[in-house]
Amino acid sequence: SFAWIFNEYPSFVQEDSRRFVSQETGHLYIAKVEPSDVGNYTCVVTSTATNSQVLGSPTPLVLRTDGVMGEYEPKIEVQFPETLPAAKGSTVKLECFALGK
């Protein structure tokens, strides 16, 4: 499983209406960055089989000072497999992201 630490352990990023952690890719998505989002983010991967953890290197998030916003063309980013076998009664999670301005 994937999680993200914000600045220092044990301050984990809490998913909410602006933040989402993909359990498929480990990516952290933040919609509409705010000044309170500025800091260092560290990915934590936990093996459910051994319950061991590996931490990535911290990645700083900084606000641009030139007033320029990055522009993204509107698109849907989907990474579904061609087929998704699932056992009866199991839970399946499909992730789809709408990106853009």
C-alpha positions in Angstrom: 0.0 0.0 0.0 1.1 3.6 -0.6 0.9 6.6 1.7 2.6 10.0 1.8 4.3 11.8 4.7 4.0 15.6 4.8 7.2 17.1 6.2 7.9 14.8 9.1 6.8 11.4 10.4 4.1 10.7 11.6 2.3 13.5 9.7 0.6 11.5 6.9 -1.2 13.2 4.1 -4.9 12.8 4.7 -7.1 12.1 1.7 -9.9 14.6 1.2 -11.7 16.5 -1.5 -8.3 17.9 -2.8 -5.9 15.0 -2.1 -5.9 11.5 -3.3 -3.3 8.7 -3.2 -3.5 6.1 -6.0 -3.1 2.6 -4.7 -2.3 1.5 -8.2 0.6 3.8 -9.0 1.4 5.5 -5.6 1.0 8.9 -7.1 -0.2 11.7 -4.9 -2.7 14.0 -6.6 -3.4 17.5 -5.1 -6.1 19.6 -6.7 -5.8 23.4 -6.5 -2.6 23.8 -4.5 -2.8 26.1 -1.5 0.0 27.7 0.5 -0.6 25.2 3.3 0.5 22.4 0.9 4.0 23.8 0.6 6.5 21.4 2.2 8.3 18.1 1.7 6.5 14.9 0.6 7.9 11.5 1.2 6.3 8.3 -0.3 5.9 5.3 2.0 5.4 1.9 0.6 4.2 -0.8 3.0 4.3 -4.5 2.1 1.1 -6.1 3.3 2.8 -9.5 3.3 5.7 -8.6 5.6 4.4 -5.4 7.1 7.7 -3.8 6.2 8.0 -0.2 5.0 10.3 1.6 2.6 10.5 5.4 2.4 11.4 7.3 -0.7 13.4 10.5 -0.9 11.6 13.7 0.2 10.1 15.8 -2.7 9.7 19.5 -2.0 6.5 21.3 -3.2 7.1 25.0 -3.6 4.8 27.8 -4.9 5.9 29.6 -8.0 6.8 33.2 -7.4 6.5 34.4 -11.1 2.7 34.2 -11.0 2.6 31.8 -13.9 0.4 28.8 -13.6 1.2 25.6 -15.4 -1.5 24.8 -17.9 -2.8 21.3 -18.6 -5.0 20.5 -21.5 -8.3 18.9 -20.2 -8.0 15.1 -20.4 -9.1 12.0 -18.6 -6.2 9.9 -17.4 -7.3 6.2 -17.2 -5.0 3.3 -16.6 -7.4 0.4 -16.6 -6.2 -3.1 -17.5 -7.7 -4.7 -20.6 -9.4 -7.2 -18.4 -9.9 -7.2 -14.6 -10.6 -10.7 -13.2 -12.5 -10.5 -9.9 -13.8 -13.1 -7.5 -17.5 -13.0 -6.8 -18.2 -10.9 -3.7 -14.8 -9.1 -3.9 -14.3 -5.4 -4.1 -12.8 -3.8 -7.2 -11.5 -0.2 -7.3 -11.0 1.5 -10.6 -9.2 4.9 -10.6 -9.9 7.6 -13.2 -8.6 11.2 -13.1 -9.8 14.3 -14.8 -6.9 16.7 -15.3 -7.1 20.2 -16.7 -7.7 23.9 -16.0 
